[in-house]
Amino acid sequence: SDEVGRVALAAPDLAPAGGYAKESLVSLGLWDALQRKMVFGADVRATMAYVESGNADVAFVYRTDAAIAGGLEVIDVVPVDSYPQIVYPALLMNGASNTAAEFFRFLSGERASAIFDARGFIVLDEGPEDERN
Protein backbone atom coordinates (compact mmCIF):
# COMPACT_ATOMS: atom_id res chain seq x y z
CA SER A 1 0.00 0.00 0.00
CA ASP A 2 1.05 3.64 -0.32
CA GLU A 3 1.05 3.92 3.48
CA VAL A 4 4.16 1.74 3.63
CA GLY A 5 7.41 3.53 2.84
CA ARG A 6 10.38 1.20 2.98
CA VAL A 7 10.09 -2.60 2.98
CA ALA A 8 13.07 -4.46 4.45
CA LEU A 9 14.11 -7.98 3.60
CA ALA A 10 17.31 -9.95 3.68
CA ALA A 11 19.20 -9.86 0.39
CA PRO A 12 17.87 -12.83 -1.60
CA ASP A 13 21.32 -13.68 -2.94
CA LEU A 14 22.90 -13.59 0.54
CA ALA A 15 20.38 -15.03 2.99
CA PRO A 16 17.85 -17.85 2.74
CA ALA A 17 15.20 -15.67 4.41
CA GLY A 18 15.56 -13.16 1.60
CA GLY A 19 15.15 -15.89 -0.97
CA TYR A 20 11.98 -17.12 0.71
CA ALA A 21 10.64 -13.57 0.95
CA LYS A 22 11.34 -12.96 -2.74
CA GLU A 23 9.68 -16.26 -3.74
CA SER A 24 6.64 -15.35 -1.66
CA LEU A 25 6.38 -11.85 -3.09
CA VAL A 26 6.79 -13.13 -6.65
CA SER A 27 4.16 -15.81 -5.99
CA LEU A 28 1.76 -13.19 -4.64
CA GLY A 29 2.42 -10.85 -7.57
CA LEU A 30 3.94 -8.14 -5.35
CA TRP A 31 7.67 -8.31 -6.14
CA ASP A 32 7.70 -5.83 -9.03
CA ALA A 33 5.35 -3.38 -7.31
CA LEU A 34 7.43 -3.30 -4.11
CA GLN A 35 10.95 -3.23 -5.57
CA ARG A 36 11.26 0.56 -5.50
CA LYS A 37 10.45 0.50 -1.76
CA MET A 38 12.86 -2.31 -0.80
CA VAL A 39 15.95 -2.06 1.36
CA PHE A 40 18.10 -5.15 1.83
CA GLY A 41 19.86 -6.42 4.93
CA ALA A 42 22.70 -8.93 4.93
CA ASP A 43 20.62 -11.25 7.13
CA VAL A 44 17.42 -11.38 9.17
CA ARG A 45 18.89 -9.49 12.14
CA ALA A 46 20.07 -6.64 9.89
CA THR A 47 16.65 -6.64 8.25
CA MET A 48 14.90 -6.26 11.60
CA ALA A 49 17.34 -3.47 12.49
CA TYR A 50 15.96 -1.42 9.58
CA VAL A 51 12.53 -1.43 11.26
CA GLU A 52 13.90 -0.98 14.79
CA SER A 53 15.87 2.10 13.66
CA GLY A 54 12.95 3.59 11.73
CA ASN A 55 14.64 3.12 8.35
CA ALA A 56 11.89 0.77 7.16
CA ASP A 57 8.20 0.47 7.96
CA VAL A 58 7.92 -3.30 7.61
CA ALA A 59 10.22 -6.29 7.24
CA PHE A 60 9.96 -9.85 6.02
CA VAL A 61 11.64 -12.09 8.61
CA TYR A 62 11.28 -15.59 10.00
CA ARG A 63 8.47 -16.01 12.51
CA THR A 64 11.02 -17.39 14.97
CA ASP A 65 13.10 -14.20 14.80
CA ALA A 66 10.04 -11.98 15.06
CA ALA A 67 8.99 -13.87 18.20
CA ILE A 68 12.18 -12.94 20.05
CA ALA A 69 12.47 -9.38 18.75
CA GLY A 70 11.63 -6.81 21.35
CA GLY A 71 9.52 -3.86 20.33
CA LEU A 72 8.39 -5.26 16.99
CA GLU A 73 4.87 -6.39 16.18
CA VAL A 74 3.88 -9.12 13.74
CA ILE A 75 1.25 -7.50 11.52
CA ASP A 76 0.76 -10.30 9.00
CA VAL A 77 2.06 -13.71 7.97
CA VAL A 78 2.69 -14.65 4.35
CA PRO A 79 0.70 -17.66 3.10
CA VAL A 80 2.65 -20.89 3.57
CA ASP A 81 1.87 -21.94 0.02
CA SER A 82 3.67 -18.89 -1.41
CA TYR A 83 7.20 -20.18 -0.66
CA PRO A 84 8.92 -23.56 -0.36
CA GLN A 85 8.61 -25.39 2.95
CA ILE A 86 11.48 -24.47 5.28
CA VAL A 87 12.95 -27.60 6.83
CA TYR A 88 15.94 -28.00 9.15
CA PRO A 89 16.78 -31.71 8.93
CA ALA A 90 18.95 -33.57 11.41
CA LEU A 91 20.64 -36.87 10.78
CA LEU A 92 23.08 -39.12 12.55
CA MET A 93 25.89 -40.64 10.52
CA ASN A 94 26.72 -44.33 10.87
CA GLY A 95 29.61 -44.69 13.28
CA ALA A 96 28.96 -41.34 14.97
CA SER A 97 30.40 -40.76 18.42
CA ASN A 98 28.37 -41.41 21.57
CA THR A 99 28.22 -37.65 22.17
CA ALA A 100 26.74 -37.08 18.71
CA ALA A 101 24.22 -39.89 19.29
CA GLU A 102 23.22 -38.37 22.65
CA PHE A 103 22.74 -34.95 21.05
CA PHE A 104 20.67 -36.47 18.23
CA ARG A 105 18.46 -38.26 20.77
CA PHE A 106 18.04 -34.97 22.62
CA LEU A 107 17.04 -33.17 19.40
CA SER A 108 14.55 -35.94 18.67
CA GLY A 109 13.02 -35.92 22.14
CA GLU A 110 10.11 -34.19 23.82
CA ARG A 111 12.26 -31.67 25.73
CA ALA A 112 13.86 -30.29 22.55
CA SER A 113 10.47 -30.31 20.80
CA ALA A 114 9.08 -28.13 23.59
CA ILE A 115 12.02 -25.73 23.26
CA PHE A 116 11.62 -25.51 19.48
CA ASP A 117 7.88 -24.98 19.86
CA ALA A 118 8.40 -22.21 22.42
CA ARG A 119 10.71 -20.45 19.94
CA GLY A 120 8.12 -20.57 17.15
CA PHE A 121 9.33 -23.60 15.22
CA ILE A 122 6.90 -26.25 14.02
CA VAL A 123 8.21 -29.69 14.94
CA LEU A 124 7.42 -32.44 12.48
CA ASP A 125 6.72 -35.93 13.77
CA GLU A 126 8.69 -37.84 11.18
CA GLY A 127 11.11 -40.69 11.62
CA PRO A 128 11.09 -43.99 13.46
CA GLU A 129 9.22 -43.74 16.74
CA ASP A 130 11.95 -45.55 18.69
CA GLU A 131 14.47 -42.86 17.67
CA ARG A 132 12.22 -39.97 18.76
CA ASN A 133 12.28 -40.82 22.48
Biotite code that builds the C-alpha atoms (Angstrom):
import biotite.structure as struc

atoms = struc.array([
    struc.Atom([0.000, 0.000, 0.000], chain_id="A", res_id=1, res_name="SER", atom_name="CA", element="C"),
    struc.Atom([1.046, 3.645, -0.320], chain_id="A", res_id=2, res_name="ASP", atom_name="CA", element="C"),
    struc.Atom([1.050, 3.918, 3.484], chain_id="A", res_id=3, res_name="GLU", atom_name="CA", element="C"),
    struc.Atom([4.157, 1.739, 3.627], chain_id="A", res_id=4, res_name="VAL", atom_name="CA", element="C"),
    struc.Atom([7.407, 3.532, 2.836], chain_id="A", res_id=5, res_name="GLY", atom_name="CA", element="C"),
    struc.Atom([10.384, 1.199, 2.979], chain_id="A", res_id=6, res_name="ARG", atom_name="CA", element="C"),
    struc.Atom([10.093, -2.601, 2.982], chain_id="A", res_id=7, res_name="VAL", atom_name="CA", element="C"),
    struc.Atom([13.072, -4.464, 4.449], chain_id="A", res_id=8, res_name="ALA", atom_name="CA", element="C"),
    struc.Atom([14.107, -7.982, 3.602], chain_id="A", res_id=9, res_name="LEU", atom_name="CA", element="C"),
    struc.Atom([17.312, -9.950, 3.681], chain_id="A", res_id=10, res_name="ALA", atom_name="CA", element="C"),
    struc.Atom([19.197, -9.856, 0.392], chain_id="A", res_id=11, res_name="ALA", atom_name="CA", element="C"),
    struc.Atom([17.867, -12.828, -1.603], chain_id="A", res_id=12, res_name="PRO", atom_name="CA", element="C"),
    struc.Atom([21.325, -13.681, -2.937], chain_id="A", res_id=13, res_name="ASP", atom_name="CA", element="C"),
    struc.Atom([22.902, -13.589, 0.543], chain_id="A", res_id=14, res_name="LEU", atom_name="CA", element="C"),
    struc.Atom([20.380, -15.026, 2.989], chain_id="A", res_id=15, res_name="ALA", atom_name="CA", element="C"),
    struc.Atom([17.848, -17.850, 2.738], chain_id="A", res_id=16, res_name="PRO", atom_name="CA", element="C"),
    struc.Atom([15.202, -15.665, 4.414], chain_id="A", res_id=17, res_name="ALA", atom_name="CA", element="C"),
    struc.Atom([15.557, -13.157, 1.600], chain_id="A", res_id=18, res_name="GLY", atom_name="CA", element="C"),
    struc.Atom([15.149, -15.893, -0.974], chain_id="A", res_id=19, res_name="GLY", atom_name="CA", element="C"),
    struc.Atom([11.983, -17.124, 0.713], chain_id="A", res_id=20, res_name="TYR", atom_name="CA", element="C"),
    struc.Atom([10.639, -13.565, 0.945], chain_id="A", res_id=21, res_name="ALA", atom_name="CA", element="C"),
    struc.Atom([11.337, -12.965, -2.736], chain_id="A", res_id=22, res_name="LYS", atom_name="CA", element="C"),
    struc.Atom([9.681, -16.255, -3.740], chain_id="A", res_id=23, res_name="GLU", atom_name="CA", element="C"),
    struc.Atom([6.638, -15.354, -1.662], chain_id="A", res_id=24, res_name="SER", atom_name="CA", element="C"),
    struc.Atom([6.375, -11.846, -3.089], chain_id="A", res_id=25, res_name="LEU", atom_name="CA", element="C"),
    struc.Atom([6.791, -13.132, -6.650], chain_id="A", res_id=26, res_name="VAL", atom_name="CA", element="C"),
    struc.Atom([4.159, -15.815, -5.991], chain_id="A", res_id=27, res_name="SER", atom_name="CA", element="C"),
    struc.Atom([1.758, -13.192, -4.638], chain_id="A", res_id=28, res_name="LEU", atom_name="CA", element="C"),
    struc.Atom([2.423, -10.850, -7.569], chain_id="A", res_id=29, res_name="GLY", atom_name="CA", element="C"),
    struc.Atom([3.945, -8.145, -5.351], chain_id="A", res_id=30, res_name="LEU", atom_name="CA", element="C"),
    struc.Atom([7.669, -8.312, -6.145], chain_id="A", res_id=31, res_name="TRP", atom_name="CA", element="C"),
    struc.Atom([7.696, -5.825, -9.033], chain_id="A", res_id=32, res_name="ASP", atom_name="CA", element="C"),
    struc.Atom([5.347, -3.379, -7.309], chain_id="A", res_id=33, res_name="ALA", atom_name="CA", element="C"),
    struc.Atom([7.430, -3.295, -4.109], chain_id="A", res_id=34, res_name="LEU", atom_name="CA", element="C"),
    struc.Atom([10.946, -3.234, -5.572], chain_id="A", res_id=35, res_name="GLN", atom_name="CA", element="C"),
    struc.Atom([11.260, 0.560, -5.498], chain_id="A", res_id=36, res_name="ARG", atom_name="CA", element="C"),
    struc.Atom([10.451, 0.496, -1.761], chain_id="A", res_id=37, res_name="LYS", atom_name="CA", element="C"),
    struc.Atom([12.860, -2.305, -0.805], chain_id="A", res_id=38, res_name="MET", atom_name="CA", element="C"),
    struc.Atom([15.946, -2.064, 1.356], chain_id="A", res_id=39, res_name="VAL", atom_name="CA", element="C"),
    struc.Atom([18.100, -5.148, 1.834], chain_id="A", res_id=40, res_name="PHE", atom_name="CA", element="C"),
    struc.Atom([19.865, -6.419, 4.930], chain_id="A", res_id=41, res_name="GLY", atom_name="CA", element="C"),
    struc.Atom([22.697, -8.925, 4.931], chain_id="A", res_id=42, res_name="ALA", atom_name="CA", element="C"),
    struc.Atom([20.622, -11.253, 7.129], chain_id="A", res_id=43, res_name="ASP", atom_name="CA", element="C"),
    struc.Atom([17.419, -11.377, 9.170], chain_id="A", res_id=44, res_name="VAL", atom_name="CA", element="C"),
    struc.Atom([18.891, -9.486, 12.143], chain_id="A", res_id=45, res_name="ARG", atom_name="CA", element="C"),
    struc.Atom([20.068, -6.644, 9.894], chain_id="A", res_id=46, res_name="ALA", atom_name="CA", element="C"),
    struc.Atom([16.650, -6.641, 8.247], chain_id="A", res_id=47, res_name="THR", atom_name="CA", element="C"),
    struc.Atom([14.902, -6.262, 11.604], chain_id="A", res_id=48, res_name="MET", atom_name="CA", element="C"),
    struc.Atom([17.336, -3.468, 12.489], chain_id="A", res_id=49, res_name="ALA", atom_name="CA", element="C"),
    struc.Atom([15.958, -1.423, 9.583], chain_id="A", res_id=50, res_name="TYR", atom_name="CA", element="C"),
    struc.Atom([12.534, -1.426, 11.263], chain_id="A", res_id=51, res_name="VAL", atom_name="CA", element="C"),
    struc.Atom([13.902, -0.975, 14.786], chain_id="A", res_id=52, res_name="GLU", atom_name="CA", element="C"),
    struc.Atom([15.871, 2.099, 13.662], chain_id="A", res_id=53, res_name="SER", atom_name="CA", element="C"),
    struc.Atom([12.948, 3.591, 11.726], chain_id="A", res_id=54, res_name="GLY", atom_name="CA", element="C"),
    struc.Atom([14.643, 3.120, 8.348], chain_id="A", res_id=55, res_name="ASN", atom_name="CA", element="C"),
    struc.Atom([11.887, 0.768, 7.156], chain_id="A", res_id=56, res_name="ALA", atom_name="CA", element="C"),
    struc.Atom([8.205, 0.470, 7.955], chain_id="A", res_id=57, res_name="ASP", atom_name="CA", element="C"),
    struc.Atom([7.916, -3.298, 7.610], chain_id="A", res_id=58, res_name="VAL", atom_name="CA", element="C"),
    struc.Atom([10.219, -6.293, 7.238], chain_id="A", res_id=59, res_name="ALA", atom_name="CA", element="C"),
    struc.Atom([9.963, -9.849, 6.018], chain_id="A", res_id=60, res_name="PHE", atom_name="CA", element="C"),
    struc.Atom([11.637, -12.089, 8.613], chain_id="A", res_id=61, res_name="VAL", atom_name="CA", element="C"),
    struc.Atom([11.282, -15.594, 10.002], chain_id="A", res_id=62, res_name="TYR", atom_name="CA", element="C"),
    struc.Atom([8.471, -16.008, 12.510], chain_id="A", res_id=63, res_name="ARG", atom_name="CA", element="C"),
    struc.Atom([11.023, -17.388, 14.973], chain_id="A", res_id=64, res_name="THR", atom_name="CA", element="C"),
    struc.Atom([13.103, -14.197, 14.803], chain_id="A", res_id=65, res_name="ASP", atom_name="CA", element="C"),
    struc.Atom([10.039, -11.980, 15.060], chain_id="A", res_id=66, res_name="ALA", atom_name="CA", element="C"),
    struc.Atom([8.986, -13.870, 18.196], chain_id="A", res_id=67, res_name="ALA", atom_name="CA", element="C"),
    struc.Atom([12.180, -12.944, 20.050], chain_id="A", res_id=68, res_name="ILE", atom_name="CA", element="C"),
    struc.Atom([12.473, -9.377, 18.751], chain_id="A", res_id=69, res_name="ALA", atom_name="CA", element="C"),
    struc.Atom([11.627, -6.807, 21.353], chain_id="A", res_id=70, res_name="GLY", atom_name="CA", element="C"),
    struc.Atom([9.520, -3.860, 20.333], chain_id="A", res_id=71, res_name="GLY", atom_name="CA", element="C"),
    struc.Atom([8.386, -5.263, 16.988], chain_id="A", res_id=72, res_name="LEU", atom_name="CA", element="C"),
    struc.Atom([4.865, -6.386, 16.179], chain_id="A", res_id=73, res_name="GLU", atom_name="CA", element="C"),
    struc.Atom([3.877, -9.125, 13.743], chain_id="A", res_id=74, res_name="VAL", atom_name="CA", element="C"),
    struc.Atom([1.254, -7.503, 11.516], chain_id="A", res_id=75, res_name="ILE", atom_name="CA", element="C"),
    struc.Atom([0.758, -10.298, 8.999], chain_id="A", res_id=76, res_name="ASP", atom_name="CA", element="C"),
    struc.Atom([2.060, -13.707, 7.974], chain_id="A", res_id=77, res_name="VAL", atom_name="CA", element="C"),
    struc.Atom([2.686, -14.652, 4.353], chain_id="A", res_id=78, res_name="VAL", atom_name="CA", element="C"),
    struc.Atom([0.700, -17.657, 3.098], chain_id="A", res_id=79, res_name="PRO", atom_name="CA", element="C"),
    struc.Atom([2.651, -20.889, 3.570], chain_id="A", res_id=80, res_name="VAL", atom_name="CA", element="C"),
    struc.Atom([1.870, -21.942, 0.019], chain_id="A", res_id=81, res_name="ASP", atom_name="CA", element="C"),
    struc.Atom([3.672, -18.890, -1.406], chain_id="A", res_id=82, res_name="SER", atom_name="CA", element="C"),
    struc.Atom([7.200, -20.177, -0.660], chain_id="A", res_id=83, res_name="TYR", atom_name="CA", element="C"),
    struc.Atom([8.916, -23.561, -0.358], chain_id="A", res_id=84, res_name="PRO", atom_name="CA", element="C"),
    struc.Atom([8.609, -25.391, 2.947], chain_id="A", res_id=85, res_name="GLN", atom_name="CA", element="C"),
    struc.Atom([11.477, -24.470, 5.278], chain_id="A", res_id=86, res_name="ILE", atom_name="CA", element="C"),
    struc.Atom([12.951, -27.598, 6.835], chain_id="A", res_id=87, res_name="VAL", atom_name="CA", element="C"),
    struc.Atom([15.942, -28.000, 9.151], chain_id="A", res_id=88, res_name="TYR", atom_name="CA", element="C"),
    struc.Atom([16.780, -31.714, 8.926], chain_id="A", res_id=89, res_name="PRO", atom_name="CA", element="C"),
    struc.Atom([18.952, -33.568, 11.411], chain_id="A", res_id=90, res_name="ALA", atom_name="CA", element="C"),
    struc.Atom([20.641, -36.870, 10.782], chain_id="A", res_id=91, res_name="LEU", atom_name="CA", element="C"),
    struc.Atom([23.081, -39.120, 12.552], chain_id="A", res_id=92, res_name="LEU", atom_name="CA", element="C"),
    struc.Atom([25.888, -40.636, 10.518], chain_id="A", res_id=93, res_name="MET", atom_name="CA", element="C"),
    struc.Atom([26.722, -44.326, 10.869], chain_id="A", res_id=94, res_name="ASN", atom_name="CA", element="C"),
    struc.Atom([29.614, -44.690, 13.283], chain_id="A", res_id=95, res_name="GLY", atom_name="CA", element="C"),
    struc.Atom([28.957, -41.335, 14.965], chain_id="A", res_id=96, res_name="ALA", atom_name="CA", element="C"),
    struc.Atom([30.399, -40.759, 18.425], chain_id="A", res_id=97, res_name="SER", atom_name="CA", element="C"),
    struc.Atom([28.368, -41.406, 21.566], chain_id="A", res_id=98, res_name="ASN", atom_name="CA", element="C"),
    struc.Atom([28.221, -37.650, 22.166], chain_id="A", res_id=99, res_name="THR", atom_name="CA", element="C"),
    struc.Atom([26.741, -37.081, 18.710], chain_id="A", res_id=100, res_name="ALA", atom_name="CA", element="C"),
    struc.Atom([24.222, -39.890, 19.293], chain_id="A", res_id=101, res_name="ALA", atom_name="CA", element="C"),
    struc.Atom([23.221, -38.373, 22.650], chain_id="A", res_id=102, res_name="GLU", atom_name="CA", element="C"),
    struc.Atom([22.743, -34.952, 21.045], chain_id="A", res_id=103, res_name="PHE", atom_name="CA", element="C"),
    struc.Atom([20.674, -36.469, 18.233], chain_id="A", res_id=104, res_name="PHE", atom_name="CA", element="C"),
    struc.Atom([18.464, -38.265, 20.773], chain_id="A", res_id=105, res_name="ARG", atom_name="CA", element="C"),
    struc.Atom([18.039, -34.970, 22.625], chain_id="A", res_id=106, res_name="PHE", atom_name="CA", element="C"),
    struc.Atom([17.041, -33.166, 19.400], chain_id="A", res_id=107, res_name="LEU", atom_name="CA", element="C"),
    struc.Atom([14.549, -35.941, 18.669], chain_id="A", res_id=108, res_name="SER", atom_name="CA", element="C"),
    struc.Atom([13.017, -35.915, 22.135], chain_id="A", res_id=109, res_name="GLY", atom_name="CA", element="C"),
    struc.Atom([10.114, -34.188, 23.823], chain_id="A", res_id=110, res_name="GLU", atom_name="CA", element="C"),
    struc.Atom([12.263, -31.669, 25.733], chain_id="A", res_id=111, res_name="ARG", atom_name="CA", element="C"),
    struc.Atom([13.861, -30.289, 22.545], chain_id="A", res_id=112, res_name="ALA", atom_name="CA", element="C"),
    struc.Atom([10.470, -30.313, 20.804], chain_id="A", res_id=113, res_name="SER", atom_name="CA", element="C"),
    struc.Atom([9.081, -28.134, 23.592], chain_id="A", res_id=114, res_name="ALA", atom_name="CA", element="C"),
    struc.Atom([12.024, -25.729, 23.262], chain_id="A", res_id=115, res_name="ILE", atom_name="CA", element="C"),
    struc.Atom([11.623, -25.514, 19.479], chain_id="A", res_id=116, res_name="PHE", atom_name="CA", element="C"),
    struc.Atom([7.876, -24.984, 19.858], chain_id="A", res_id=117, res_name="ASP", atom_name="CA", element="C"),
    struc.Atom([8.398, -22.206, 22.424], chain_id="A", res_id=118, res_name="ALA", atom_name="CA", element="C"),
    struc.Atom([10.706, -20.446, 19.942], chain_id="A", res_id=119, res_name="ARG", atom_name="CA", element="C"),
    struc.Atom([8.119, -20.572, 17.149], chain_id="A", res_id=120, res_name="GLY", atom_name="CA", element="C"),
    struc.Atom([9.327, -23.604, 15.222], chain_id="A", res_id=121, res_name="PHE", atom_name="CA", element="C"),
    struc.Atom([6.903, -26.253, 14.016], chain_id="A", res_id=122, res_name="ILE", atom_name="CA", element="C"),
    struc.Atom([8.207, -29.694, 14.945], chain_id="A", res_id=123, res_name="VAL", atom_name="CA", element="C"),
    struc.Atom([7.417, -32.444, 12.479], chain_id="A", res_id=124, res_name="LEU", atom_name="CA", element="C"),
    struc.Atom([6.719, -35.933, 13.775], chain_id="A", res_id=125, res_name="ASP", atom_name="CA", element="C"),
    struc.Atom([8.690, -37.842, 11.185], chain_id="A", res_id=126, res_name="GLU", atom_name="CA", element="C"),
    struc.Atom([11.109, -40.686, 11.625], chain_id="A", res_id=127, res_name="GLY", atom_name="CA", element="C"),
    struc.Atom([11.094, -43.990, 13.464], chain_id="A", res_id=128, res_name="PRO", atom_name="CA", element="C"),
    struc.Atom([9.221, -43.737, 16.736], chain_id="A", res_id=129, res_name="GLU", atom_name="CA", element="C"),
    struc.Atom([11.951, -45.555, 18.691], chain_id="A", res_id=130, res_name="ASP", atom_name="CA", element="C"),
    struc.Atom([14.466, -42.855, 17.669], chain_id="A", res_id=131, res_name="GLU", atom_name="CA", element="C"),
    struc.Atom([12.218, -39.971, 18.765], chain_id="A", res_id=132, res_name="ARG", atom_name="CA", element="C"),
    struc.Atom([12.276, -40.817, 22.477], chain_id="A", res_id=133, res_name="ASN", atom_name="CA", element="C"),
])
